[in-house]
Amino acid sequence: MTQPMSLSQCKYFLSILFLLACVGCSPLMPWTDRGPMRREMSPLPPGSGCRVAVLPFLNDSEFPHGGLIAQKVFAAQLLSSGEHVLTPEGDIVKAYQQLHLLPGATPTLEQLRIVADRINAPLLLTGIVIEMREGRSEHQTVNPQLIMQVELRDPVSGEILWTTLHRRKGTDYKKTMHFGTLHTVTGLCRQMAEEIINLWHEKGLSQCNE
């Protein structure tokens, strides 16, 4: 017999529906200069943003290793900001292996709590690549496109505290920001990660120098 969803699962499912509604075919989220969209489920624990554990990202796209690319790039951008300390990746891999969790598998809330406890993380960062592809512009140059969702989670409960959705394509930056078109998935992901991190700082994510 099918088990009913828990309250936490219901909340997560509803948040996904809300966010996906914003990135569907409706004009709510066109390929324009819209920035990342943040939704706060619960406040972050005070002072929790200095040290962050970036867990493996999921990949719902057809792009090979899309989740791994986004995870590596996001972690690098957090480090390059100079304001955060990351839990060593080796510690995270070891915790996943102890739980027999393979990269790309979706951990349960209980597994997230166990991972957080074993790596002593004050804040968890998870993510999912919804779409990643290298399309073509009207001039037949590479025009990468990316939709990703990134979450900050409570290490005690595993629940989502902040969830942020971002959608861009390479030509957005030529049209609206005068950076020049971004022609690689990695370059586009790097710019989007920087925009998300900047938004988080604006909204109160604590840093190590605070």
NORQUIFEN-V251489 format. One record per backbone hydrogen bond with DSSP energy under -0.5 kcal/mol. NH is the residue of the N-H (numbers start at 1). CO is the residue of the C=O. E is the energy in kcal/mol with one decimal. If there is no record, write none. Layout:
{{NH;CO;E} {NH;CO;E}}
This chain:
{{10;6;-2.4} {11;7;-2.4} {12;8;-2.2} {13;9;-2.7} {14;10;-2.7} {15;11;-2.0} {16;12;-2.1} {17;13;-2.2} {18;14;-2.3} {19;15;-2.3} {20;16;-3.0} {21;17;-1.8} {22;18;-0.8} {22;19;-0.7} {23;19;-0.5} {23;20;-1.0} {24;21;-0.5} {29;26;-0.9} {30;27;-0.7} {32;30;-2.2} {37;165;-3.3} {38;36;-0.6} {39;163;-3.0} {41;39;-0.7} {41;161;-3.1} {42;161;-1.7} {48;45;-1.8} {50;47;-0.5} {52;50;-0.5} {52;85;-2.4} {53;123;-2.4} {54;52;-0.6} {55;53;-0.9} {55;125;-2.6} {58;127;-2.8} {60;58;-0.5} {60;129;-2.9} {61;129;-0.5} {66;63;-1.8} {69;65;-2.4} {70;66;-2.2} {71;67;-2.5} {72;68;-2.5} {73;69;-2.4} {74;70;-2.7} {75;71;-2.4} {76;72;-2.2} {77;73;-2.2} {78;74;-2.1} {79;75;-2.1} {80;76;-2.6} {81;77;-1.3} {82;79;-1.7} {83;78;-0.6} {84;78;-0.5} {85;50;-3.0} {87;52;-2.2} {91;88;-0.7} {92;88;-1.4} {93;89;-2.8} {94;90;-2.2} {95;91;-2.0} {96;92;-2.4} {97;93;-2.5} {98;94;-2.2} {99;95;-1.2} {100;97;-1.4} {101;96;-3.1} {102;100;-0.6} {105;102;-2.4} {107;105;-0.7} {112;108;-2.4} {113;109;-2.3} {114;110;-2.1} {115;111;-2.6} {116;112;-2.7} {117;113;-2.1} {118;114;-2.4} {119;115;-2.0} {120;116;-0.7} {121;116;-2.0} {124;153;-2.0} {125;53;-2.7} {126;151;-2.3} {128;149;-2.5} {129;58;-2.5} {130;128;-0.7} {130;147;-2.1} {131;147;-1.9} {133;145;-2.3} {135;133;-0.9} {135;143;-1.2} {137;141;-2.7} {140;137;-2.2} {143;135;-3.0} {144;182;-0.5} {145;133;-3.1} {146;168;-2.7} {147;131;-2.8} {148;166;-2.3} {149;128;-2.5} {150;164;-2.8} {151;126;-3.3} {152;162;-2.5} {153;124;-3.0} {154;159;-2.5} {158;154;-2.8} {161;152;-3.3} {162;152;-1.5} {163;39;-2.5} {164;150;-2.7} {165;37;-2.7} {166;148;-2.5} {168;146;-2.3} {170;144;-2.6} {172;169;-1.8} {173;170;-1.1} {175;171;-2.0} {176;172;-2.4} {177;172;-0.5} {177;173;-0.8} {178;173;-0.7} {179;173;-1.8} {180;173;-0.6} {182;170;-1.2} {183;181;-0.5} {188;184;-2.2} {189;185;-2.8} {190;186;-2.4} {191;187;-1.9} {192;188;-2.4} {193;189;-2.6} {194;190;-2.0} {195;191;-1.8} {196;192;-2.3} {197;193;-2.7} {198;194;-2.4} {199;195;-2.0} {200;196;-2.5} {201;197;-2.3} {202;198;-2.1} {203;199;-2.0} {204;201;-1.2} {205;200;-2.8} {208;83;-2.7} {210;207;-1.6}}
